[in-house]
Protein backbone atom coordinates (compact mmCIF):
# COMPACT_ATOMS: atom_id res chain seq x y z
CA UNK A 1 0.00 0.00 0.00
CA UNK A 2 1.38 3.38 -1.05
CA UNK A 3 2.45 5.62 1.83
CA UNK A 4 3.45 9.01 0.41
CA UNK A 5 3.63 10.92 3.69
CA UNK A 6 6.03 10.75 6.57
CA UNK A 7 5.64 11.84 10.17
CA UNK A 8 2.51 11.11 12.16
CA UNK A 9 0.24 10.23 9.21
CA UNK A 10 0.54 7.98 6.20
CA UNK A 11 -2.17 9.97 4.42
CA UNK A 12 -4.07 13.18 4.88
CA UNK A 13 -7.36 11.40 4.16
CA UNK A 14 -8.35 7.75 4.27
CA UNK A 15 -11.68 7.00 2.58
CA UNK A 16 -13.54 3.83 3.49
CA UNK A 17 -15.62 2.89 0.45
CA UNK A 18 -14.83 2.89 -3.25
CA UNK A 19 -18.27 3.58 -4.65
CA UNK A 20 -19.16 6.83 -6.43
CA UNK A 21 -19.30 8.88 -3.23
CA UNK A 22 -16.00 7.57 -1.87
CA UNK A 23 -14.26 7.98 -5.21
CA UNK A 24 -15.66 11.51 -5.50
CA UNK A 25 -14.24 12.41 -2.08
CA UNK A 26 -10.88 10.92 -3.07
CA UNK A 27 -10.79 12.67 -6.44
CA UNK A 28 -11.73 16.08 -5.04
CA UNK A 29 -9.33 15.81 -2.11
CA UNK A 30 -6.45 14.79 -4.37
CA UNK A 31 -7.24 17.75 -6.65
CA UNK A 32 -6.67 19.99 -3.62
CA UNK A 33 -3.23 18.45 -3.13
CA UNK A 34 -4.14 16.18 -0.24
CA UNK A 35 -2.72 12.67 -0.03
CA UNK A 36 -5.54 10.12 -0.14
CA UNK A 37 -6.02 6.39 0.34
CA UNK A 38 -9.22 4.54 -0.62
CA UNK A 39 -10.03 1.25 1.11
CA UNK A 40 -12.76 -0.77 -0.58
CA UNK A 41 -13.95 -4.26 0.29
CA UNK A 42 -14.84 -5.14 -3.31
CA UNK A 43 -12.36 -6.08 -6.00
CA UNK A 44 -13.30 -3.16 -8.25
CA UNK A 45 -16.17 -1.09 -9.60
CA UNK A 46 -19.42 -3.05 -9.58
CA UNK A 47 -21.72 -2.66 -12.57
CA UNK A 48 -24.83 -3.49 -10.61
CA UNK A 49 -28.41 -2.23 -10.50
CA UNK A 50 -28.25 0.89 -8.40
CA UNK A 51 -28.93 4.58 -8.94
CA UNK A 52 -29.36 5.92 -12.47
CA UNK A 53 -30.60 9.52 -12.18
CA UNK A 54 -28.39 12.62 -12.08
CA UNK A 55 -30.07 15.90 -11.18
CA UNK A 56 -29.10 19.28 -12.68
CA UNK A 57 -26.97 20.67 -9.82
CA UNK A 58 -24.96 17.45 -9.61
CA UNK A 59 -24.03 17.83 -13.26
CA UNK A 60 -23.17 21.50 -12.60
CA UNK A 61 -20.76 20.40 -9.86
CA UNK A 62 -19.10 17.76 -12.04
CA UNK A 63 -18.86 19.99 -15.11
CA UNK A 64 -15.49 21.70 -14.35
CA UNK A 65 -13.74 18.33 -14.41
CA UNK A 66 -15.20 17.20 -17.74
CA UNK A 67 -17.20 14.51 -15.95
CA UNK A 68 -20.64 15.94 -16.67
CA UNK A 69 -19.96 15.97 -20.41
CA UNK A 70 -18.68 12.39 -20.23
CA UNK A 71 -21.81 11.25 -18.41
CA UNK A 72 -24.08 13.05 -20.87
CA UNK A 73 -22.30 11.28 -23.73
CA UNK A 74 -22.84 7.91 -22.01
CA UNK A 75 -26.38 8.51 -20.77
CA UNK A 76 -29.81 9.73 -21.88
CA UNK A 77 -30.94 13.32 -21.45
CA UNK A 78 -34.38 13.49 -19.87
CA UNK A 79 -35.83 16.98 -20.56
CA UNK A 80 -39.05 16.10 -18.75
CA UNK A 81 -40.44 13.51 -16.38
CA UNK A 82 -44.00 12.54 -15.59
CA UNK A 83 -46.58 10.98 -13.31
CA UNK A 84 -49.26 9.12 -15.26
CA UNK A 85 -52.30 6.92 -14.97
CA UNK A 86 -51.96 3.51 -16.59
CA UNK A 87 -53.30 2.41 -18.98
CA UNK A 88 -55.24 5.61 -19.80
CA UNK A 89 -52.06 7.69 -20.22
CA UNK A 90 -53.51 10.73 -18.45
CA UNK A 91 -50.45 12.46 -17.04
CA UNK A 92 -48.69 15.44 -15.53
CA UNK A 93 -45.46 16.27 -17.36
CA UNK A 94 -42.74 18.30 -15.65
CA UNK A 95 -40.61 20.23 -18.16
CA UNK A 96 -37.20 21.04 -16.69
CA UNK A 97 -36.47 23.75 -19.27
CA UNK A 98 -38.03 26.23 -16.81
CA UNK A 99 -34.80 25.84 -14.79
CA UNK A 100 -32.65 27.30 -17.58
CA UNK A 101 -31.81 30.36 -15.45
CA UNK A 102 -31.01 28.21 -12.40
CA UNK A 103 -28.69 25.56 -13.82
CA UNK A 104 -26.45 24.89 -16.78
CA UNK A 105 -28.09 21.46 -17.11
CA UNK A 106 -31.89 21.95 -17.16
CA UNK A 107 -32.65 18.24 -17.46
CA UNK A 108 -32.30 14.95 -15.65
CA UNK A 109 -29.67 12.59 -16.94
CA UNK A 110 -30.38 8.86 -17.00
CA UNK A 111 -26.99 7.19 -16.59
CA UNK A 112 -25.98 4.28 -14.38
CA UNK A 113 -23.96 5.26 -11.31
CA UNK A 114 -21.09 2.93 -12.20
CA UNK A 115 -20.36 5.18 -15.17
CA UNK A 116 -19.65 8.00 -12.72
CA UNK A 117 -17.37 5.64 -10.79
CA UNK A 118 -15.52 4.81 -14.01
CA UNK A 119 -15.16 8.49 -14.90
CA UNK A 120 -13.75 9.28 -11.47
CA UNK A 121 -11.48 6.24 -11.51
CA UNK A 122 -10.00 7.09 -14.89
CA UNK A 123 -8.99 10.51 -13.59
CA UNK A 124 -7.69 9.15 -10.31
CA UNK A 125 -5.54 6.57 -12.08
CA UNK A 126 -4.25 9.08 -14.62
CA UNK A 127 -3.16 11.46 -11.88
CA UNK A 128 -1.65 8.75 -9.69
CA UNK A 129 -2.14 10.76 -6.51
CA UNK A 130 -4.55 8.35 -4.77
CA UNK A 131 -3.59 5.01 -3.24
CA UNK A 132 -6.27 2.46 -4.17
CA UNK A 133 -6.77 -0.44 -1.80
CA UNK A 134 -9.43 -2.61 -3.41
CA UNK A 135 -10.09 -5.93 -1.70
CA UNK A 136 -9.38 -4.26 1.65
CA UNK A 137 -11.95 -3.98 4.45
CA UNK A 138 -11.94 -1.45 7.25
CA UNK A 139 -12.40 -3.31 10.54
CA UNK A 140 -12.17 -0.43 12.98
CA UNK A 141 -10.17 2.59 14.02
CA UNK A 142 -8.90 4.62 16.94
CA UNK A 143 -8.68 8.40 16.90
CA UNK A 144 -6.77 10.88 18.99
CA UNK A 145 -6.06 14.60 18.92
CA UNK A 146 -3.67 14.31 15.97
CA UNK A 147 -5.22 11.70 13.70
CA UNK A 148 -6.96 8.38 13.14
CA UNK A 149 -5.39 4.93 13.13
CA UNK A 150 -7.38 2.72 10.75
CA UNK A 151 -7.33 -1.05 11.12
CA UNK A 152 -7.97 -2.88 7.84
CA UNK A 153 -7.64 -6.34 6.36
CA UNK A 154 -6.72 -7.48 2.86
CA UNK A 155 -7.32 -11.23 2.70
CA UNK A 156 -5.28 -12.73 5.54
CA UNK A 157 -3.09 -9.63 5.82
CA UNK A 158 -3.83 -7.10 8.57
CA UNK A 159 -3.06 -3.47 7.72
CA UNK A 160 -2.75 -0.36 9.86
CA UNK A 161 -3.00 3.04 8.20
CA UNK A 162 -2.66 6.41 9.87
CA UNK A 163 -4.71 9.37 8.59
CA UNK A 164 -5.37 12.92 9.62
CA UNK A 165 -9.06 12.48 8.69
CA UNK A 166 -11.15 9.35 8.04
CA UNK A 167 -14.19 9.45 5.76
CA UNK A 168 -16.83 6.73 5.95
CA UNK A 169 -18.39 6.52 2.49
CA UNK A 170 -18.93 2.79 2.79
CA UNK A 171 -22.66 2.54 2.23
CA UNK A 172 -25.70 1.43 4.17
CA UNK A 173 -23.78 -1.21 6.14
CA UNK A 174 -20.95 1.22 6.92
CA UNK A 175 -18.18 -0.24 9.05
CA UNK A 176 -17.12 3.28 10.00
CA UNK A 177 -20.60 4.18 11.24
CA UNK A 178 -20.76 0.96 13.26
CA UNK A 179 -17.35 1.67 14.79
CA UNK A 180 -18.57 5.11 15.82
CA UNK A 181 -21.56 3.38 17.51
CA UNK A 182 -23.90 5.93 15.97
CA UNK A 183 -27.58 5.02 15.80
CA UNK A 184 -29.08 4.89 12.31
CA UNK A 185 -32.43 6.36 13.17
CA UNK A 186 -35.51 5.83 11.04
CA UNK A 187 -37.50 2.95 9.61
CA UNK A 188 -37.62 0.30 6.92
CA UNK A 189 -40.67 0.27 4.68
CA UNK A 190 -42.65 -2.97 4.89
CA UNK A 191 -42.63 -3.81 1.18
CA UNK A 192 -39.97 -5.41 -0.99
CA UNK A 193 -39.51 -3.80 -4.42
CA UNK A 194 -38.29 -5.65 -7.48
CA UNK A 195 -36.11 -3.85 -10.01
CA UNK A 196 -35.81 -5.50 -13.43
CA UNK A 197 -34.37 -4.36 -16.74
CA UNK A 198 -35.67 -5.27 -20.16
CA UNK A 199 -35.07 -4.27 -23.76
CA UNK A 200 -38.80 -3.86 -24.44
CA UNK A 201 -39.22 -0.45 -26.20
CA UNK A 202 -41.97 0.85 -23.93
CA UNK A 203 -41.83 4.27 -25.59
CA UNK A 204 -43.18 2.71 -28.80
CA UNK A 205 -46.27 1.44 -26.99
CA UNK A 206 -47.08 4.07 -24.36
CA UNK A 207 -47.93 7.41 -25.96
CA UNK A 208 -45.97 10.42 -24.68
CA UNK A 209 -43.83 8.39 -22.27
CA UNK A 210 -40.94 10.27 -20.63
CA UNK A 211 -37.57 8.67 -19.94
CA UNK A 212 -38.58 8.91 -16.26
CA UNK A 213 -42.21 7.96 -15.63
CA UNK A 214 -43.99 7.09 -12.39
CA UNK A 215 -47.21 5.21 -13.08
CA UNK A 216 -50.40 4.47 -11.14
CA UNK A 217 -52.27 1.29 -12.02
CA UNK A 218 -55.51 -0.06 -10.65
CA UNK A 219 -54.61 -1.09 -7.14
CA UNK A 220 -50.86 -0.58 -7.57
CA UNK A 221 -48.05 1.30 -9.24
CA UNK A 222 -44.78 0.88 -11.14
CA UNK A 223 -42.06 3.13 -12.52
CA UNK A 224 -40.21 3.15 -15.83
CA UNK A 225 -36.74 4.72 -16.09
CA UNK A 226 -34.82 4.46 -19.33
CA UNK A 227 -31.05 4.07 -19.54
CA UNK A 228 -29.05 3.36 -22.70
CA UNK A 229 -30.20 0.08 -24.23
CA UNK A 230 -32.84 -0.85 -21.68
CA UNK A 231 -35.67 0.19 -19.43
CA UNK A 232 -35.49 -0.16 -15.66
CA UNK A 233 -38.86 -1.27 -14.31
CA UNK A 234 -39.57 -0.97 -10.59
CA UNK A 235 -42.32 -3.40 -9.70
CA UNK A 236 -44.02 -2.56 -6.44
CA UNK A 237 -45.70 -5.44 -4.63
CA UNK A 238 -49.37 -6.12 -4.36
CA UNK A 239 -50.54 -6.19 -0.79
CA UNK A 240 -52.86 -9.18 -1.25
CA UNK A 241 -50.18 -11.71 -2.26
CA UNK A 242 -47.13 -13.13 -0.43
CA UNK A 243 -43.94 -11.43 -1.56
CA UNK A 244 -42.24 -14.70 -2.49
CA UNK A 245 -45.03 -15.42 -4.96
CA UNK A 246 -44.47 -12.04 -6.60
CA UNK A 247 -40.74 -12.59 -7.12
CA UNK A 248 -41.17 -15.75 -9.21
CA UNK A 249 -40.41 -15.67 -12.94
CA UNK A 250 -44.10 -16.15 -13.73
CA UNK A 251 -45.08 -13.25 -11.48
CA UNK A 252 -42.44 -10.97 -12.98
CA UNK A 253 -43.65 -11.87 -16.47
CA UNK A 254 -47.23 -11.12 -15.45
CA UNK A 255 -46.22 -7.75 -14.00
CA UNK A 256 -44.42 -6.79 -17.22
CA UNK A 257 -47.28 -8.00 -19.38
CA UNK A 258 -49.55 -5.70 -17.37
CA UNK A 259 -47.41 -2.74 -18.47
CA UNK A 260 -47.45 -3.60 -22.19
CA UNK A 261 -49.00 -6.88 -23.38
CA UNK A 262 -46.59 -8.76 -25.61
CA UNK A 263 -47.18 -12.08 -27.47
CA UNK A 264 -43.65 -13.28 -26.67
CA UNK A 265 -42.17 -13.50 -23.17
CA UNK A 266 -40.23 -10.48 -21.99
CA UNK A 267 -36.45 -10.59 -21.98
CA UNK A 268 -35.42 -9.86 -18.40
CA UNK A 269 -31.81 -8.75 -18.50
CA UNK A 270 -31.27 -8.13 -14.77
CA UNK A 271 -33.33 -8.29 -11.61
CA UNK A 272 -32.80 -7.32 -7.99
CA UNK A 273 -35.19 -7.27 -5.04
CA UNK A 274 -34.52 -4.63 -2.43
CA UNK A 275 -35.95 -3.11 0.73
CA UNK A 276 -36.32 0.63 1.11
CA UNK A 277 -35.21 2.57 4.18
CA UNK A 278 -35.41 6.09 5.53
CA UNK A 279 -32.63 6.55 8.06
CA UNK A 280 -30.15 9.18 9.19
CA UNK A 281 -27.39 9.45 11.78
CA UNK A 282 -27.62 12.08 14.55
CA UNK A 283 -24.32 13.66 13.44
CA UNK A 284 -22.17 13.45 10.31
CA UNK A 285 -18.93 14.10 12.19
CA UNK A 286 -17.29 12.72 15.32
CA UNK A 287 -13.83 14.19 15.93
CA UNK A 288 -11.67 13.49 12.88
CA UNK A 289 -14.15 11.03 11.37
CA UNK A 290 -16.95 12.06 8.98
CA UNK A 291 -19.68 10.14 7.16
CA UNK A 292 -21.05 10.74 3.67
CA UNK A 293 -23.65 9.24 1.33
CA UNK A 294 -25.53 6.10 2.33
CA UNK A 295 -23.29 5.68 5.37
CA UNK A 296 -24.98 8.81 6.76
CA UNK A 297 -28.48 8.78 5.26
CA UNK A 298 -30.83 6.45 3.39
CA UNK A 299 -34.02 7.34 1.55
CA UNK A 300 -36.60 5.91 -0.80
CA UNK A 301 -35.33 5.91 -4.40
CA UNK A 302 -38.54 7.68 -5.49
CA UNK A 303 -37.26 10.91 -7.03
CA UNK A 304 -33.70 9.73 -7.55
CA UNK A 305 -32.09 11.79 -4.79
CA UNK A 306 -29.89 9.32 -2.89
CA UNK A 307 -26.81 9.20 -5.12
CA UNK A 308 -27.05 12.92 -5.84
CA UNK A 309 -27.21 13.73 -2.14
CA UNK A 310 -24.10 11.63 -1.58
CA UNK A 311 -22.19 13.49 -4.28
CA UNK A 312 -23.28 16.80 -2.76
CA UNK A 313 -21.98 15.51 0.58
CA UNK A 314 -18.62 14.78 -1.04
CA UNK A 315 -18.18 18.32 -2.36
CA UNK A 316 -19.16 19.95 0.93
CA UNK A 317 -17.03 17.56 2.99
CA UNK A 318 -13.88 18.07 0.92
CA UNK A 319 -14.31 21.84 1.27
CA UNK A 320 -14.36 21.35 5.05
CA UNK A 321 -11.41 18.94 5.10
CA UNK A 322 -9.33 21.25 2.92
CA UNK A 323 -10.10 24.19 5.21
CA UNK A 324 -8.77 22.20 8.19
CA UNK A 325 -5.79 20.43 6.64
CA UNK A 326 -4.64 23.06 4.15
CA UNK A 327 -5.90 26.43 5.38
CA UNK A 328 -5.32 26.02 9.09
CA UNK A 329 -8.94 26.15 10.19
CA UNK A 330 -9.83 24.56 13.52
CA UNK A 331 -11.06 20.98 13.46
CA UNK A 332 -14.51 22.28 14.37
CA UNK A 333 -14.76 23.55 10.78
CA UNK A 334 -16.02 20.02 10.05
CA UNK A 335 -19.14 20.92 12.05
CA UNK A 336 -20.21 23.22 9.21
CA UNK A 337 -20.35 20.16 6.96
CA UNK A 338 -22.80 18.57 9.40
CA UNK A 339 -24.87 21.75 9.80
CA UNK A 340 -25.20 22.16 6.05
CA UNK A 341 -25.70 18.63 4.84
CA UNK A 342 -27.64 16.80 7.57
CA UNK A 343 -30.69 19.10 7.59
CA UNK A 344 -30.84 18.84 3.79
CA UNK A 345 -30.87 15.06 4.01
CA UNK A 346 -33.46 15.06 6.79
CA UNK A 347 -35.81 17.80 5.63
CA UNK A 348 -35.34 17.71 1.86
CA UNK A 349 -34.03 14.37 0.60
CA UNK A 350 -35.64 11.92 3.05
CA UNK A 351 -38.84 13.93 3.47
CA UNK A 352 -39.36 14.45 -0.27
CA UNK A 353 -38.59 10.83 -1.08
CA UNK A 354 -41.06 9.73 1.58
CA UNK A 355 -43.76 11.99 0.14
CA UNK A 356 -43.02 10.71 -3.37
CA UNK A 357 -43.38 7.12 -2.18
CA UNK A 358 -46.60 7.86 -0.28
CA UNK A 359 -48.13 9.56 -3.32
CA UNK A 360 -47.40 6.62 -5.61
CA UNK A 361 -48.59 4.13 -2.96
CA UNK A 362 -51.96 5.90 -2.74
CA UNK A 363 -54.70 3.43 -3.66
CA UNK A 364 -57.91 5.46 -3.43
CA UNK A 365 -59.04 6.33 -7.01
CA UNK A 366 -60.60 9.62 -5.97
CA UNK A 367 -57.54 10.85 -4.13
CA UNK A 368 -55.37 9.79 -7.04
CA UNK A 369 -57.47 11.83 -9.45
CA UNK A 370 -57.27 14.83 -7.15
CA UNK A 371 -53.49 14.45 -6.82
CA UNK A 372 -53.07 14.18 -10.57
CA UNK A 373 -55.24 17.26 -11.16
CA UNK A 374 -53.09 19.24 -8.69
CA UNK A 375 -49.90 18.02 -10.38
CA UNK A 376 -51.26 18.93 -13.82
CA UNK A 377 -52.14 22.42 -12.58
CA UNK A 378 -48.59 22.81 -11.26
CA UNK A 379 -47.12 21.64 -14.57
CA UNK A 380 -49.21 24.22 -16.49
CA UNK A 381 -48.16 27.18 -14.31
CA UNK A 382 -44.56 28.24 -15.13
CA UNK A 383 -43.96 29.83 -11.71
CA UNK A 384 -45.44 26.93 -9.76
CA UNK A 385 -43.58 24.47 -11.99
CA UNK A 386 -40.26 26.21 -11.38
CA UNK A 387 -40.82 26.18 -7.60
CA UNK A 388 -41.72 22.49 -7.74
CA UNK A 389 -38.67 21.60 -9.83
CA UNK A 390 -36.29 23.66 -7.71
CA UNK A 391 -37.26 21.38 -4.82
CA UNK A 392 -37.44 18.06 -6.68
CA UNK A 393 -34.19 18.75 -8.58
CA UNK A 394 -32.38 19.46 -5.29
CA UNK A 395 -31.44 23.03 -6.15
CA UNK A 396 -33.45 24.55 -3.31
CA UNK A 397 -31.81 22.32 -0.71
CA UNK A 398 -28.31 23.24 -1.89
CA UNK A 399 -29.18 26.94 -1.75
CA UNK A 400 -30.51 26.61 1.78
CA UNK A 401 -27.38 24.75 2.83
CA UNK A 402 -25.13 27.41 1.34
CA UNK A 403 -26.83 30.02 3.55
CA UNK A 404 -25.84 28.14 6.73
CA UNK A 405 -22.81 29.73 8.36
N, C-alpha and C positions, 0 to 999 in steps of 0.2 A: 504494500500500500504506500502510495506516494506521500512523503512528509516534507513539504517545502519550507516549513518554518522551523526555527530553532527556539530556544528559550522555553517558556512555560507552556506553550501551546503548539501542537502539531499543525493546527489549522485555525484560521479565524472563525470559520463557520463549518459545523458538521450538520448535514441534512439527513434525517432519517426518512427515507421514502424516495423512490425514483420514478414516481408517476409524474403527470404534467405539472402539478403544483410544486413538488419537490425540485424537479428539473428547472422550473421557472425561477424559484428562489436561488438555486445554484447559478444559473446563467446570469441573473441580474446582479448577484453579489460578486461574481467573478468580473463582470463588466466594470464594477466599481473599484476593482483592484484588490479585492479580498481573496484570501486563499480559502478554498472550499473543498470539502469531501462529501460525497453522496454515498450513503449506505442503503442498499436496497436488497430485500430478501430474494426477489425474483432474479432470474438469470438475464433478463433484458426487458425491453419494452413489450408489453402484452397487447396484441391486437384483438381485444375482446369487446364484448357488447357493453359499452358504457356510454358516457355522455356524447352528444353529437351536435349540440346547439351552441353557437358563439353569438353573444349579444353585441350590439354596436360599440359600447365603450371598451369592451375587451379587445376588439379589433383595433380601436384607436390606440390602446396601450401598447399593443404588439407591433403597430405599424412602423415605429422608428427603427426596428431591427430587421425589417424586411419579412417578418414572420406573418403578418396579416396578409400581405400579397401572396405569399406561398400557400397559406390556407385557402384563400379565395380561389386560387388556381386549382386546388385539389378538392374543393368542396362544391356546394350548390348554393348560390345566392337565393335567399328567400325574401322577396320584397314585401310580402304580406303573409299573414297567418290568419287562421279562422277557427271559429267554433260553429259547428253545423249540426243540423238534425239529419239523421240517417234512417231511411233512405230518401227522404223528400228532397234533401239538398238545401233546405232553407238555412241561411247562414249569416253570420256577422263576420265581415272581413276587415282586418286591421292593417291598414296601409302604412308602412314605416317611413314612407317618403316625407311625411309631415315632420320628421325629426332631422331634416336636412340642415337646419340651422343649429342643431344641437350635437351633431356627430359627423365625422367624416365617412361613416359607414352606416347609412340609414337603411339597414336591412339586417335580418338574421342570416347567419351562415350555417348551413348544414354540413358538418365535417366531423368525422370521428375524432375523439380526443387523442387517439394514439398518433394521429398525424401531427398534432401539436407537439407531442413528446418527441417524435422524429425530427421535427424542425428545430426544437431546442437542442436535442442531442447532436445534430449535425454541427451546430455552432459551437457547442461545448467541446466536441472532439477536435474541431478545426483550431480552436484557440489553445487547447491543451492546458488550460489553467485550473481545471477541476479534476480532482482525483475521483474516479468512479469505482465504487466497491459493490458491484452486482454480486448476487449470491451471498450477501453478508447481512445478517440480522442483528439489530440492536436488541440487547437483552437487558439493559439497564444503564444507569449512570449515577454519578455523584457530582454535586456541584459545590463550589466554594466561592469565596469572594473574588477570585481571579479567573475562574473558568469552570469547565465541565469535563469530567473524565467519563468517556463513553465506553461501555463494555459491549463488545460485539462478538459475533461468531461467524466464521466462514467455514462451513463443513465441520471438521473436527478441530479446526484451529481457532483458539480464542484470540481476540484482538483487543487492545486498549488504545483509544484515540483521545487526545486532549484537544479541546476546542475552547475558544473564548465565548462562543454562543452555540447552543444546540437548537435546531429547528425540527419539530415533529410534524412532518408532512406525510405521515405513513398511514393515512386512511382511517376508515371507520373502526378498525381493530387496533388502533395506534398503540404500539409498545411504549412510546414516550408518554402518551397520556396516562396509560396504566401505571407507569413508573412514578408519575407525579401524583397518583392516587386522587385524580380529579373525578368527581362525578360527571356522568354524561347524561344530563337531565333532559327529560322529555318522554316520548312514548313511541311505540311501534304500532303502526296501523294493523288492523286485524287481517287484512286480505293479503294474499300472495298475487303478484302480477306476473304475467308471462310476456316476455319480449321475444318476438320472432322477427326474422328478416326473410323477405321473399322478393323474387324478381318480377312478380306480377305488376304490370303497369297500371296501377290504380287510377292514375290521372287520365287514362284513356276511357275509363268507365264511369267515373264520378265527375260530373260537370262542375267546372270552376274550382277544382280541388287545389288548395295551396300546398306547398312543400311541407308545411307544418299545419296539421288539421286535427282538432280535438272534436270528437263526434259522439253525440248522444244517440242511442238506439232504444227501442222499446225495452224498458226494464234494465238497461245497462249502458255501457259506453266503451269506446276504444279510441286510440289515437293513431294517426298515420304521420310519420316523419320520414321524408325522403333524404337519402344520402346517395352519393354516386353509385349507380349500378343496382340499387335495391331500395325497398321500402322497409322501414322499421315499424312493426305493428305492435303496439302495447295492448294486450288482451286483458281486460279487467274481469275478475271472476264474477260469476253469478252467485247470488247469496243462497240459492235454493239447492245447490249441488255441492257435494264434497269436493274439496280442492284437488285431491288426487285424481278424481274422475275428469277434471277439467284440464289436466296437464297431459293426458294421453294423446297419442297421435291422432286418434279419431276425433277427440274433442277439439284439438287445435285445427284440424281440417274443417270441422263444422263451424268454428268461429270465423275462419277466413272465408269460407263459403258464404257466411252471413254478411260479409262486407261486400264482396262482389261474387255472385255465383259463377262458377267456371265448370265446364264439362269435364275437364281433366283435373286430377289432384294438384294442389298447390305444391310448388317447390319450396320447401322450407330450408333456407340456407344455414341459419343459426337459430338457436333458441336458448333462453335463460330465464328461469324463474327467479324472482327476487322479492324481498320484503322491503317495505318503505318505512323510514323512520323520520321523526322530527326531534332532534336532540342538539344540545349545545352545552359547552363547558361553562362554569361560572367565571373563568378568567382565561384569557389567551396567553398569559405570560406569568411564569413563576421564576423569579430570579433571572438567570441567564438562559432560561429555556422558554421557547415560544412554540405555539401550535398554529397550524394553518390548514385550510381546506377541510376535508372530511374528518381529520383528526380533531377538529375544533367544533364542527357543526355539520349536521345532516338534515336534509329536507326532502320532501316529496319531489320527484323529477318533473312534476307538472309545472311547466313554464321554463324549464331548462336553465335554472339558476345556480345549481350546485357547483359545477365546474367553473363557471364564470366567477362565482363568489370566491372560490379558492385562488384563482389567478389574481383577483383584486387583492386578496390577502397577501399574496406573494409580493406584489409591488409595494404595498404599504409597509410590510414587514422589513423588506430590504432597505427602504428609506430609513426606518428606525434603526436597524442594525448599523448601517453606514454612519448615521449620526453619532452613534456611540463609539464604534471602533475606529472611525476615520476622522471624525470632526471633534472628538473630545467631549461629546455630550455625556451627561450622567446616565448611568444604567437605567434610571427611571424613565428615560426617553422611550423605552419600550412600552411604557404604560399608555402612551398616546396611540400606539398600534391597537391595543386592547380597546381603548375608548372610542376609536373610530370604527373598527371593524366589527366588534361583537354586537353593538346595537343594530348595525345594518343586518347582520345575520339573523338576529332575533326578531326585529320589528319589520324588516323588509323581506329578506329571503325566505325564512321559515314561515312567517305569517302569510306572505303572498302565495307560497307554494301550497300551504294548507288550505287557503281559500280557493285556489284553483282546483285542488283535489275535491273539496267539498262541493263545488259547483258541478263538476263533471259526475260526481257520485249521486247527485240529486235524482230522485226517481219519480217524483210527482209530476205528471204531464203539465198541469196548470202552472206550477212554479217554473218548470223548464221554459214554457212559452213566455212567461213574464221575464225571466232572465234573458232569454234570447232577444226579446223586444228591447230591453234596456241596453244590451250590448250593441244591437243594430243602431239604436239612437246615438250611442257614443261614437260608433264608427262613422256616422253621417255628419257629425259635428266636428269640424277641424280642431277647434280649441279643446273640446272634451277628449277627442282622440289623442291629441298631443299629450295632454295630462296623463291619460291612461297609459300611453306607450312610454312616457318618461319613467313611470313606475315599473311597468312590466319589463322594460329593457334595461333596468338597473341603473339608469342615469341619475334618477332622483336620489337614490340611496348613496351613490358616490358623492354627489354634491353635498348632501347633508353631512356625510363623514368628513369632507374637506373643511367644513365650517367648525369642526370640533378642534379646540385648541388644547 
